[in-house]
């Protein structure tokens, strides 16, 4: 005869169970829990890796059947754009973004559109790529924004809106010249040494009221790029001449100012005031007169 005992298993109670079950009544449950935990961890790891999701046609970012091969990319995914895609009134988060993958890609972010890339943006990977902002916003949380590959050309045009990234690399050490056009809005580089213009044909073009903001004192870096890799014209930016001013003969002037925290770069038609130039000339003339008197 079996000894009478009660053993709860989940929500069930068995009467008259064998004596040997008294020793480890929850052994099967423990094993099942371990299996479930293992499966959950495996699923979480798979989800953390994310997927590479390619475009399959032109259209709106959120139009899943037309635009994306595997559904709208999520926060753990890499979105790869090889068509003409627009982001208008939605906020999206991806792990990485590539524009120009497989075939030529164009991504336009319009007013109301907001894209966050956690770990980097590449414009032109295996094909030419173009990124356009018309009032939208883009943030690159970790990593930077890179334009250009071997022979693939990357182009970024900021008409209005804002972009911020840790680094901005225009062109590579290889062959493809790429271009960043700042025609309006604000581009912020959060790394003190984050601006790179590498290829001989790559340029940064600043016009109108656009502003480039660099973390730290970047006056020397701007001076190294000015007149060779930084182009400007039609300046209508904020007033003032800043700490440094460059003239390329276009009638507009490139200015840079370090405020103790950031370096701001802009263009306008402001040159040093005539009174300031006159004071410099008067000082130089006075020193010359004093020198002549001593010589006599």
Residue pairs with C-beta under 8 A, 6 or more apart in sequence:
2 16
2 17
2 18
2 19
3 19
4 15
4 16
5 15
5 16
5 17
5 19
5 21
5 22
6 13
6 14
6 15
7 13
7 14
7 17
7 21
7 22
7 25
8 25
9 25
9 26
9 29
10 29
47 76
48 76
49 76
50 74
50 76
50 77
50 78
50 95
51 70
51 73
51 76
51 77
51 78
52 77
52 78
52 80
53 68
53 69
53 70
53 71
53 73
53 77
53 78
53 79
53 80
54 68
54 69
54 80
54 82
54 101
54 102
55 67
55 68
55 69
55 80
55 81
55 82
55 83
55 85
55 105
56 66
56 67
56 68
56 69
56 83
57 66
57 67
57 83
58 66
58 67
58 83
58 84
58 85
59 66
59 67
59 83
59 85
59 86
60 67
60 85
60 86
60 87
60 88
61 67
61 72
61 85
61 86
61 87
61 88
61 90
61 92
61 113
62 72
62 90
62 92
64 71
64 72
67 83
67 85
72 92
73 79
73 92
73 94
74 93
74 94
75 93
75 94
75 95
75 118
76 95
77 94
77 95
78 94
78 95
78 96
78 97
78 98
79 94
79 96
79 97
79 98
80 98
80 101
80 102
80 105
80 125
81 97
81 98
81 99
81 100
81 101
81 105
81 106
81 107
81 129
82 100
82 101
82 102
82 103
82 104
82 105
82 127
83 103
83 105
83 106
84 105
84 106
84 108
85 105
85 106
85 107
85 108
86 107
86 108
86 109
86 110
86 113
87 107
87 108
87 109
87 110
87 113
87 115
87 136
88 110
88 111
88 112
88 113
89 112
89 113
90 112
90 113
90 114
91 113
91 114
91 115
91 116
92 114
92 115
92 116
93 115
93 116
93 117
93 118
94 115
94 116
94 117
94 118
95 117
95 118
95 119
96 117
96 118
96 119
96 120
96 121
96 122
96 143
97 107
97 115
97 117
97 120
97 121
97 122
98 105
98 121
98 122
98 125
98 129
99 105
99 106
99 107
99 121
99 122
99 123
99 124
99 125
99 129
99 130
99 131
99 154
100 122
100 123
100 124
100 125
100 126
100 127
100 128
100 129
100 130
100 152
100 154
101 125
101 126
101 127
101 129
102 126
102 127
103 127
104 127
104 128
104 129
105 127
105 128
105 129
105 130
106 129
106 130
106 131
106 132
107 129
107 130
107 131
107 132
108 132
108 133
108 134
109 115
109 131
109 132
109 133
109 134
109 136
109 137
109 138
109 161
110 134
110 135
110 136
111 134
111 135
111 136
111 160
111 161
112 135
112 136
113 136
113 137
114 136
114 137
114 138
114 139
115 136
115 137
115 138
115 139
116 138
116 139
116 141
117 138
117 139
117 140
117 141
117 143
118 141
118 142
119 141
119 142
119 143
120 140
120 142
120 143
120 144
120 145
120 146
121 131
121 138
121 140
121 143
121 144
121 145
121 146
121 165
122 129
122 146
122 147
122 149
122 154
123 129
123 130
123 131
123 145
123 146
123 147
123 148
123 154
123 155
123 156
123 178
124 147
124 148
124 149
124 152
124 153
124 154
124 155
124 176
124 178
125 149
125 152
126 149
126 152
127 152
128 152
128 153
128 154
128 155
129 147
129 152
129 154
129 155
130 154
130 155
130 156
130 157
131 138
131 154
131 155
131 156
131 157
132 156
132 157
132 159
133 157
133 158
133 159
133 160
133 161
133 162
133 163
133 185
134 159
134 160
134 161
135 159
135 160
135 161
136 161
137 161
137 162
137 163
138 161
138 162
138 163
138 164
138 165
139 163
139 164
139 165
140 163
140 164
140 165
140 166
142 166
143 165
143 166
143 167
144 165
144 166
144 167
144 168
144 169
144 191
144 194
145 156
145 163
145 165
145 167
145 168
145 169
146 154
146 167
146 169
146 172
147 154
147 155
147 156
147 169
147 170
147 171
147 178
147 179
147 180
147 202
148 154
148 170
148 171
148 172
148 174
148 176
148 177
148 178
148 199
148 202
149 172
149 174
149 176
150 172
150 174
150 175
150 176
151 175
151 176
152 176
153 176
153 177
153 178
153 179
154 170
154 171
154 176
154 178
154 179
155 178
155 179
155 180
155 181
156 163
156 179
156 180
156 181
157 180
157 181
157 183
158 180
158 181
158 182
158 183
158 184
158 185
158 187
158 210
159 183
159 184
159 185
160 184
160 185
161 184
161 185
162 185
162 186
162 187
162 188
163 185
163 186
163 187
163 188
164 187
164 188
164 189
164 190
165 188
165 189
165 190
165 194
166 189
166 190
166 191
166 194
167 189
167 191
167 194
167 195
167 196
168 180
168 187
168 189
168 194
168 195
168 196
169 196
169 198
170 178
170 179
170 180
170 196
170 197
170 198
170 199
170 202
170 203
170 204
171 177
171 178
171 197
171 198
171 199
171 201
171 202
172 198
172 199
173 198
173 199
174 199
175 199
176 199
177 199
177 200
177 201
177 202
177 203
178 199
178 202
179 202
179 203
179 204
179 205
180 187
180 203
180 204
180 205
181 205
181 207
182 204
182 205
182 206
182 207
182 210
182 211
182 212
183 205
183 207
183 208
183 210
184 208
184 209
184 210
185 210
185 211
186 210
186 211
186 212
186 213
187 210
187 211
187 212
187 213
188 213
188 214
189 195
189 212
189 213
189 214
189 215
190 215
191 215
192 214
192 215
192 216
192 217
192 218
193 216
193 221
194 214
194 215
195 214
195 218
195 221
195 225
197 203
197 204
197 225
197 229
197 230
202 229
203 229
203 230
203 231
204 212
204 225
204 229
204 230
204 231
205 230
205 231
205 232
206 212
206 230
206 231
206 232
206 254
206 265
206 266
206 267
207 232
207 233
207 234
207 235
207 267
208 234
208 235
208 236
208 237
208 267
209 236
209 237
209 238
209 266
210 237
210 266
210 267
211 237
211 238
211 264
211 265
211 266
212 264
212 265
212 266
213 262
213 263
213 264
213 265
214 221
214 222
214 262
214 263
214 264
214 265
215 261
215 262
215 263
216 261
216 262
216 263
217 258
217 263
218 256
218 258
218 263
219 243
219 244
219 256
219 258
219 263
222 230
222 244
222 254
222 256
222 263
222 265
223 244
223 246
223 256
226 246
226 254
227 246
227 248
230 254
231 248
232 248
232 250
232 252
232 253
232 254
232 267
233 248
233 250
233 251
233 252
233 267
234 250
234 252
234 267
235 252
235 253
235 254
235 266
235 267
235 268
235 269
236 267
236 268
236 269
237 255
237 266
237 267
237 268
238 266
238 268
239 268
239 270
240 255
240 257
240 270
241 253
241 255
241 270
241 271
241 272
242 255
242 256
242 257
242 264
242 266
243 256
243 257
243 258
244 255
244 256
244 257
245 253
245 254
245 255
245 271
245 272
246 253
246 254
246 255
247 253
247 254
247 271
248 254
251 269
252 267
252 268
252 269
253 267
253 268
253 269
253 270
253 271
254 265
254 266
254 267
255 265
255 266
255 267
255 268
255 270
256 263
256 264
256 265
257 263
257 264
